[in-house]
Amino acid sequence: MKRVLLSLAALMLLTATVGRASEPENRPLYLNPDAPIEERVEDALSRMTLREKIAIIHAQSKFSAPGAPRLGIAELWCTDGPHGIRPEVLWDEWDQARWTNDSCTAYPALTCLAATWNRDAAKLYGVSIGEEARYREKDVLLGPGVNIYRTPLCGRNFEYMGEDPFLAAEMVVPYIQGVQEQGVAACVKHYALNNEEQHRHTTDVDLSDRALFEIYLPAFKAAVTEGKVWSIMGSFNKYRGTHACHNHRLLNEILKDNWGFDGAVISDWGGTHSTDEAIRNGLDLEFGSWTDGLREGASNAYDMYYMAQPYLERIERGEIGTEELDDKVRRVLRLTFRTAMNNDKPYGSMCNEAHTEAARHIGEEGVVLLKNANHNLPICPDAKRILVVGENAIKMMTVGGGSSSLKVKQEVSPLDGIKSYYAGRAEVIYARGYVGDVTGSYNGVVTGQDLRDKRSPKRLIEEAVELAGTADHVIFIGGLNKSEHQDCEGADRKGLELPYNQDDVIEALADASDHLTVVLITGNAVTMPWLERVESVVQGWYLGSESGNILASVLSGEVNPSGKLPFTFGHRLEDYGAHSDGAHFPNHDKVFYHDGIFVGYRGFEKRNIEPLFSFGHGLSYTSFDYSNLQLSKREICDGESIEVRLTVRNSGGCRGKEVVQLYVADCEASLPRPVKELKGFTKVDLEAGESTEVCFTIGRDALCYYDDIRGEWIAEAGEFKVMVGASSADIRLVESFMLR
Ligand code: GLC
């Protein structure tokens, strides 16, 4: 008996000991996933050596930072880009690692997302791309981009969300939330004033504080204060003489002090240029200096980074303390505990049907019907022969364009999508029409397409015209592409016109067909000298994996288009403020944004310039009536809000979606203000004949301008107008109120 009792006691002691050894309280606090993040941060910081603190704030490879191996603090892995998860590259290189399991879903470009004017679509986008980043075990998604569309020549506008700060701000927040719900940090970029590409490393931007706070920063501010974004990427350019990646005013004063950003500022890849500035001006994580880890010879170049050995030596020489370093380390640790060491995050997924459907839905919501004469679209159901013309009907667009380039599981070309939809219904034939960019590779990813063509431009047009005469409907699919000086990072366009003599092709087709639709695959505005001669024009965007299925859906009428332009189409380059008054472009040194707050429609309306197509414009296969605009008050005091209500009715013959836009005009401002500014929008889905009530709330923010003398937001007493409509140029109802 005694032996039994002793054995039992021993067993209980052993159990208790073993049990105790695995008890959470025995683990260091920072490793306890249930502990508050701030406590984990402080505990981890207290255990790190000086060298470990230096190591954690700069890259160890092309896209990763080392964490602290001794303490079990995880590495941080970053990935491009805003439209899909970049294929794996070599440790130190931009070149492909040649994995065979890293093909992704390509979602429509962010200009298309902005063109949906659908906050739910932005959330769906963030969730879907975040799931693919998570599945690929990435901790930071290097996107989305929200730089303002100041010039139609900027090579990266396709990665951004248009010309209006309110639209960009409203659309970036749900995207961030969707990504971060997956335990992946969004990294909103490029902060700030990266509005052209050609000389992005040297352009030194200056501008009024009104323009800075009213136009160029609101989307970043919303990302931080509403989206709670966990990281921000500094841009390459300078602002008032200092590189944005270590700019005291942008990073310390505005981002961290004023907006309360608690995440990590990550440099653009090669955006760091000074140890002292990086230390003092708010950079937290240095990537991409010298682009690879080997260039500095035998010693590991990552140790040569501005925030590596040089920083350590300054501390060891007593030239600087560790206060700034500890703040950087806290932010990197916080980012790590939110992502890599977040035990509650989902597991992600890759290239599944839900992602394909998300890509398709977003694209179908974002395609914009610019013109549709004689009900030319949707394509007549009786059409028996459809001619598709143009290189962009067959050219892969997911490869190229810079860091947003992708290796996709599939990309349905416009021609293939149209052929697939009309299989068994109509014959679909093709003519090249023109030869544009026949290259097909970027960063080691190849399209496999051979687009070379020896036929002369004249012959190509003749062949297309011959076929056009035999077709019931002709669809020209052209625009720009992702090659240099088109829609591409690192370079800007050289003009507003369509390249590759496409205007000649369109004119010739207009002679040969009364049912001509032009589809523009671009991320930017282009000129349209043939506009009067073409029945329909569709802004098609870069639509990603589901391109062809999206376009087929819209052109056939399976989907009623509901996209609205996120930027203005001008007739001429000089119509844009960035190019008016003989302004120099591209800029490679100091540039003052003389157009100030008058960017996009704000500028067109200030200068009474009629656009080709206005901001917010987009047609439908049905029509909508607006009526009964009511304001809850006719007079308010500063700080009070107004409820706005109206009725929208689908007055046409088929179901459709409408983006109801609310603009505000300050009629008595003491400072110059735009004719109107977008301050609200909502997308409604109505059956033919159906009506709905739409409500908006106008708060103080919607009335303010930034007074850069007083350094504050001012809602100035006087009359304001509420304008509601289907675009910035199609205002249907107006009411006024007084601010006392
Ligand atoms: C590039 C881009 C940036 C990208 C980064 C990593 O230079 O400017 O958007 O995320 O480097 O590829």
Boltz pocket constraint, residues with backbone or C-beta under 6 A from the ligand:
constraints:
  - pocket:
      binder: B
      contacts: [[A, 80], [A, 142], [A, 189], [A, 268], [A, 269], [A, 403]]
      max_distance: 6.0
